[in-house]
Amino acid sequence: MALSRLCWTRAALRGSAVTPRPYVTRRPQLVRSGPAWGAPWSSKLHLSPKADVKSLISYVATKTKAINGKYHRFLERNFPRFYLLYTTFTKGLQKLWADAKKSRRIKADMVKHNVKFHQLSYREMEHLRQFRRDVTKCFFLGIISIPPFANYLVFLLMYLFPRQLLIRHFWTPKQQIDFLHIYHDIRKKSHPEVLSYLEKVIPLISDEGLRWHMTELCTKIRRGTHPAIQEILALRKSFSNHPLGMNQLHASQIKALSRAMLLTTYLPSPLLRHRLKTHTTVIHQLDKALAKLGINQLTDQEVKSACYLRGLNSTLIAEERCRTWLAEWLQISCNLKAIQL
């Protein structure tokens, strides 16, 4: 018994360094030990709230665009006439909104830099002039829409009378050409009346030389001959006082000139005279700005629009001929004095 205890004691002293330890299993763990590891891994992989919103908006926009495309193809295939009106109306709204934003920017720059209308560039002046006319037409349409349930009647009137009630942005391409021809025909009807008045007042011109030049000019126009630039400029003194001065014209002549410039004639004579003066002054200011810019800087569409505004039916004339005619107009206009308002 004692011997066995001794053996166990000696064995314990000799084998203490090699006594087997309990078996332990270790699992590898990812521990952040320093900057090399970077940020700890997240147990949930998801986008940030801002990224989620952007992704949702992008998804909705993509789906909406696809549905809108299918809707447009359906209308174009099954209802082509309605589709034409629908696309014309939507594009017209976009163009009108873009014009309004541009006009607001120009107005803000005018206030900021203390710039007058006649000091603007040609394109800015032309944009403001056209936008004012469009707003005036839209304002009239808004007035007749005020009574209750009148908006339903207005939609019918816009469909039946697009030339009278709608601005150019809401015209179809075919309507734009047709309406320009109609407006020019209205202009042409006033030309014989204006020419007849010039012939009647020839004896009232005090200067004998001016009377002779006026007679020759009216004769050439009756024959269909285009007068030379110098022949027109030789008569500029005749239109600064009686009987051809703006303030000395009769109401019938004011109406004839208003029709020749596509201005309404359904106003009292004082308002017609004032509006005619304002319109001709704006055109004169545009001419000076255009002469400063140069006709070569205009696009083909801008040239045709400028010619049509000044009385030429540019829809039927080649672009080079329009540029030549516009250059002759500027040569005359820039040698005239502005009308005093």
Secondary structure as a PSIPRED ss2 file (coil, helix, strand):
# PSIPRED VFORMAT (PSIPRED V4.0)

   1 M C   1.000  0.000  0.000
   2 A H   0.000  1.000  0.000
   3 L H   0.000  1.000  0.000
   4 S H   0.000  1.000  0.000
   5 R H   0.000  1.000  0.000
   6 L H   0.000  1.000  0.000
   7 C H   0.000  1.000  0.000
   8 W H   0.000  1.000  0.000
   9 T H   0.000  1.000  0.000
  10 R H   0.000  1.000  0.000
  11 A H   0.000  1.000  0.000
  12 A H   0.000  1.000  0.000
  13 L H   0.000  1.000  0.000
  14 R H   0.000  1.000  0.000
  15 G C   1.000  0.000  0.000
  16 S C   1.000  0.000  0.000
  17 A C   1.000  0.000  0.000
  18 V C   1.000  0.000  0.000
  19 T C   1.000  0.000  0.000
  20 P C   1.000  0.000  0.000
  21 R C   1.000  0.000  0.000
  22 P C   1.000  0.000  0.000
  23 Y C   1.000  0.000  0.000
  24 V C   1.000  0.000  0.000
  25 T C   1.000  0.000  0.000
  26 R C   1.000  0.000  0.000
  27 R C   1.000  0.000  0.000
  28 P C   1.000  0.000  0.000
  29 Q C   1.000  0.000  0.000
  30 L C   1.000  0.000  0.000
  31 V C   1.000  0.000  0.000
  32 R C   1.000  0.000  0.000
  33 S C   1.000  0.000  0.000
  34 G C   1.000  0.000  0.000
  35 P H   0.000  1.000  0.000
  36 A H   0.000  1.000  0.000
  37 W H   0.000  1.000  0.000
  38 G C   1.000  0.000  0.000
  39 A C   1.000  0.000  0.000
  40 P C   1.000  0.000  0.000
  41 W C   1.000  0.000  0.000
  42 S C   1.000  0.000  0.000
  43 S C   1.000  0.000  0.000
  44 K C   1.000  0.000  0.000
  45 L C   1.000  0.000  0.000
  46 H C   1.000  0.000  0.000
  47 L C   1.000  0.000  0.000
  48 S C   1.000  0.000  0.000
  49 P H   0.000  1.000  0.000
  50 K H   0.000  1.000  0.000
  51 A H   0.000  1.000  0.000
  52 D H   0.000  1.000  0.000
  53 V H   0.000  1.000  0.000
  54 K H   0.000  1.000  0.000
  55 S H   0.000  1.000  0.000
  56 L H   0.000  1.000  0.000
  57 I H   0.000  1.000  0.000
  58 S H   0.000  1.000  0.000
  59 Y H   0.000  1.000  0.000
  60 V H   0.000  1.000  0.000
  61 A H   0.000  1.000  0.000
  62 T H   0.000  1.000  0.000
  63 K H   0.000  1.000  0.000
  64 T H   0.000  1.000  0.000
  65 K H   0.000  1.000  0.000
  66 A H   0.000  1.000  0.000
  67 I H   0.000  1.000  0.000
  68 N H   0.000  1.000  0.000
  69 G H   0.000  1.000  0.000
  70 K H   0.000  1.000  0.000
  71 Y H   0.000  1.000  0.000
  72 H H   0.000  1.000  0.000
  73 R H   0.000  1.000  0.000
  74 F H   0.000  1.000  0.000
  75 L H   0.000  1.000  0.000
  76 E H   0.000  1.000  0.000
  77 R H   0.000  1.000  0.000
  78 N H   0.000  1.000  0.000
  79 F C   1.000  0.000  0.000
  80 P H   0.000  1.000  0.000
  81 R H   0.000  1.000  0.000
  82 F H   0.000  1.000  0.000
  83 Y H   0.000  1.000  0.000
  84 L H   0.000  1.000  0.000
  85 L H   0.000  1.000  0.000
  86 Y H   0.000  1.000  0.000
  87 T H   0.000  1.000  0.000
  88 T H   0.000  1.000  0.000
  89 F H   0.000  1.000  0.000
  90 T H   0.000  1.000  0.000
  91 K H   0.000  1.000  0.000
  92 G H   0.000  1.000  0.000
  93 L H   0.000  1.000  0.000
  94 Q H   0.000  1.000  0.000
  95 K H   0.000  1.000  0.000
  96 L H   0.000  1.000  0.000
  97 W H   0.000  1.000  0.000
  98 A H   0.000  1.000  0.000
  99 D H   0.000  1.000  0.000
 100 A H   0.000  1.000  0.000
 101 K H   0.000  1.000  0.000
 102 K H   0.000  1.000  0.000
 103 S H   0.000  1.000  0.000
 104 R H   0.000  1.000  0.000
 105 R H   0.000  1.000  0.000
 106 I H   0.000  1.000  0.000
 107 K H   0.000  1.000  0.000
 108 A H   0.000  1.000  0.000
 109 D H   0.000  1.000  0.000
 110 M H   0.000  1.000  0.000
 111 V H   0.000  1.000  0.000
 112 K H   0.000  1.000  0.000
 113 H H   0.000  1.000  0.000
 114 N C   1.000  0.000  0.000
 115 V C   1.000  0.000  0.000
 116 K C   1.000  0.000  0.000
 117 F H   0.000  1.000  0.000
 118 H H   0.000  1.000  0.000
 119 Q H   0.000  1.000  0.000
 120 L C   1.000  0.000  0.000
 121 S C   1.000  0.000  0.000
 122 Y H   0.000  1.000  0.000
 123 R H   0.000  1.000  0.000
 124 E H   0.000  1.000  0.000
 125 M H   0.000  1.000  0.000
 126 E H   0.000  1.000  0.000
 127 H H   0.000  1.000  0.000
 128 L H   0.000  1.000  0.000
 129 R H   0.000  1.000  0.000
 130 Q H   0.000  1.000  0.000
 131 F H   0.000  1.000  0.000
 132 R H   0.000  1.000  0.000
 133 R H   0.000  1.000  0.000
 134 D H   0.000  1.000  0.000
 135 V H   0.000  1.000  0.000
 136 T H   0.000  1.000  0.000
 137 K H   0.000  1.000  0.000
 138 C H   0.000  1.000  0.000
 139 F H   0.000  1.000  0.000
 140 F H   0.000  1.000  0.000
 141 L H   0.000  1.000  0.000
 142 G H   0.000  1.000  0.000
 143 I H   0.000  1.000  0.000
 144 I C   1.000  0.000  0.000
 145 S C   1.000  0.000  0.000
 146 I C   1.000  0.000  0.000
 147 P C   1.000  0.000  0.000
 148 P C   1.000  0.000  0.000
 149 F C   1.000  0.000  0.000
 150 A H   0.000  1.000  0.000
 151 N H   0.000  1.000  0.000
 152 Y H   0.000  1.000  0.000
 153 L H   0.000  1.000  0.000
 154 V H   0.000  1.000  0.000
 155 F H   0.000  1.000  0.000
 156 L H   0.000  1.000  0.000
 157 L H   0.000  1.000  0.000
 158 M H   0.000  1.000  0.000
 159 Y H   0.000  1.000  0.000
 160 L H   0.000  1.000  0.000
 161 F C   1.000  0.000  0.000
 162 P H   0.000  1.000  0.000
 163 R H   0.000  1.000  0.000
 164 Q H   0.000  1.000  0.000
 165 L H   0.000  1.000  0.000
 166 L C   1.000  0.000  0.000
 167 I C   1.000  0.000  0.000
 168 R H   0.000  1.000  0.000
 169 H H   0.000  1.000  0.000
 170 F H   0.000  1.000  0.000
 171 W C   1.000  0.000  0.000
 172 T C   1.000  0.000  0.000
 173 P H   0.000  1.000  0.000
 174 K H   0.000  1.000  0.000
 175 Q H   0.000  1.000  0.000
 176 Q H   0.000  1.000  0.000
 177 I H   0.000  1.000  0.000
 178 D H   0.000  1.000  0.000
 179 F H   0.000  1.000  0.000
 180 L H   0.000  1.000  0.000
 181 H H   0.000  1.000  0.000
 182 I H   0.000  1.000  0.000
 183 Y H   0.000  1.000  0.000
 184 H H   0.000  1.000  0.000
 185 D H   0.000  1.000  0.000
 186 I H   0.000  1.000  0.000
 187 R H   0.000  1.000  0.000
 188 K H   0.000  1.000  0.000
 189 K H   0.000  1.000  0.000
 190 S H   0.000  1.000  0.000
 191 H H   0.000  1.000  0.000
 192 P H   0.000  1.000  0.000
 193 E H   0.000  1.000  0.000
 194 V H   0.000  1.000  0.000
 195 L H   0.000  1.000  0.000
 196 S H   0.000  1.000  0.000
 197 Y H   0.000  1.000  0.000
 198 L H   0.000  1.000  0.000
 199 E H   0.000  1.000  0.000
 200 K H   0.000  1.000  0.000
 201 V C   1.000  0.000  0.000
 202 I H   0.000  1.000  0.000
 203 P H   0.000  1.000  0.000
 204 L H   0.000  1.000  0.000
 205 I C   1.000  0.000  0.000
 206 S C   1.000  0.000  0.000
 207 D C   1.000  0.000  0.000
 208 E H   0.000  1.000  0.000
 209 G H   0.000  1.000  0.000
 210 L H   0.000  1.000  0.000
 211 R H   0.000  1.000  0.000
 212 W H   0.000  1.000  0.000
 213 H H   0.000  1.000  0.000
 214 M H   0.000  1.000  0.000
 215 T H   0.000  1.000  0.000
 216 E H   0.000  1.000  0.000
 217 L H   0.000  1.000  0.000
 218 C H   0.000  1.000  0.000
 219 T H   0.000  1.000  0.000
 220 K H   0.000  1.000  0.000
 221 I H   0.000  1.000  0.000
 222 R H   0.000  1.000  0.000
 223 R H   0.000  1.000  0.000
 224 G C   1.000  0.000  0.000
 225 T C   1.000  0.000  0.000
 226 H C   1.000  0.000  0.000
 227 P C   1.000  0.000  0.000
 228 A C   1.000  0.000  0.000
 229 I H   0.000  1.000  0.000
 230 Q H   0.000  1.000  0.000
 231 E H   0.000  1.000  0.000
 232 I H   0.000  1.000  0.000
 233 L H   0.000  1.000  0.000
 234 A C   1.000  0.000  0.000
 235 L C   1.000  0.000  0.000
 236 R H   0.000  1.000  0.000
 237 K H   0.000  1.000  0.000
 238 S H   0.000  1.000  0.000
 239 F H   0.000  1.000  0.000
 240 S C   1.000  0.000  0.000
 241 N C   1.000  0.000  0.000
 242 H C   1.000  0.000  0.000
 243 P C   1.000  0.000  0.000
 244 L C   1.000  0.000  0.000
 245 G C   1.000  0.000  0.000
 246 M H   0.000  1.000  0.000
 247 N H   0.000  1.000  0.000
 248 Q H   0.000  1.000  0.000
 249 L C   1.000  0.000  0.000
 250 H C   1.000  0.000  0.000
 251 A H   0.000  1.000  0.000
 252 S H   0.000  1.000  0.000
 253 Q H   0.000  1.000  0.000
 254 I H   0.000  1.000  0.000
 255 K H   0.000  1.000  0.000
 256 A H   0.000  1.000  0.000
 257 L H   0.000  1.000  0.000
 258 S H   0.000  1.000  0.000
 259 R H   0.000  1.000  0.000
 260 A H   0.000  1.000  0.000
 261 M C   1.000  0.000  0.000
 262 L C   1.000  0.000  0.000
 263 L C   1.000  0.000  0.000
 264 T C   1.000  0.000  0.000
 265 T C   1.000  0.000  0.000
 266 Y C   1.000  0.000  0.000
 267 L C   1.000  0.000  0.000
 268 P C   1.000  0.000  0.000
 269 S H   0.000  1.000  0.000
 270 P H   0.000  1.000  0.000
 271 L H   0.000  1.000  0.000
 272 L H   0.000  1.000  0.000
 273 R H   0.000  1.000  0.000
 274 H H   0.000  1.000  0.000
 275 R H   0.000  1.000  0.000
 276 L H   0.000  1.000  0.000
 277 K H   0.000  1.000  0.000
 278 T H   0.000  1.000  0.000
 279 H H   0.000  1.000  0.000
 280 T H   0.000  1.000  0.000
 281 T H   0.000  1.000  0.000
 282 V H   0.000  1.000  0.000
 283 I H   0.000  1.000  0.000
 284 H H   0.000  1.000  0.000
 285 Q H   0.000  1.000  0.000
 286 L H   0.000  1.000  0.000
 287 D H   0.000  1.000  0.000
 288 K H   0.000  1.000  0.000
 289 A H   0.000  1.000  0.000
 290 L H   0.000  1.000  0.000
 291 A H   0.000  1.000  0.000
 292 K H   0.000  1.000  0.000
 293 L H   0.000  1.000  0.000
 294 G C   1.000  0.000  0.000
 295 I H   0.000  1.000  0.000
 296 N H   0.000  1.000  0.000
 297 Q H   0.000  1.000  0.000
 298 L C   1.000  0.000  0.000
 299 T C   1.000  0.000  0.000
 300 D H   0.000  1.000  0.000
 301 Q H   0.000  1.000  0.000
 302 E H   0.000  1.000  0.000
 303 V H   0.000  1.000  0.000
 304 K H   0.000  1.000  0.000
 305 S H   0.000  1.000  0.000
 306 A H   0.000  1.000  0.000
 307 C H   0.000  1.000  0.000
 308 Y H   0.000  1.000  0.000
 309 L H   0.000  1.000  0.000
 310 R C   1.000  0.000  0.000
 311 G C   1.000  0.000  0.000
 312 L C   1.000  0.000  0.000
 313 N C   1.000  0.000  0.000
 314 S H   0.000  1.000  0.000
 315 T H   0.000  1.000  0.000
 316 L H   0.000  1.000  0.000
 317 I C   1.000  0.000  0.000
 318 A C   1.000  0.000  0.000
 319 E H   0.000  1.000  0.000
 320 E H   0.000  1.000  0.000
 321 R H   0.000  1.000  0.000
 322 C H   0.000  1.000  0.000
 323 R H   0.000  1.000  0.000
 324 T H   0.000  1.000  0.000
 325 W H   0.000  1.000  0.000
 326 L H   0.000  1.000  0.000
 327 A H   0.000  1.000  0.000
 328 E H   0.000  1.000  0.000
 329 W H   0.000  1.000  0.000
 330 L H   0.000  1.000  0.000
 331 Q H   0.000  1.000  0.000
 332 I H   0.000  1.000  0.000
 333 S H   0.000  1.000  0.000
 334 C C   1.000  0.000  0.000
 335 N C   1.000  0.000  0.000
 336 L C   1.000  0.000  0.000
 337 K C   1.000  0.000  0.000
 338 A C   1.000  0.000  0.000
 339 I C   1.000  0.000  0.000
 340 Q C   1.000  0.000  0.000
 341 L C   1.000  0.000  0.000
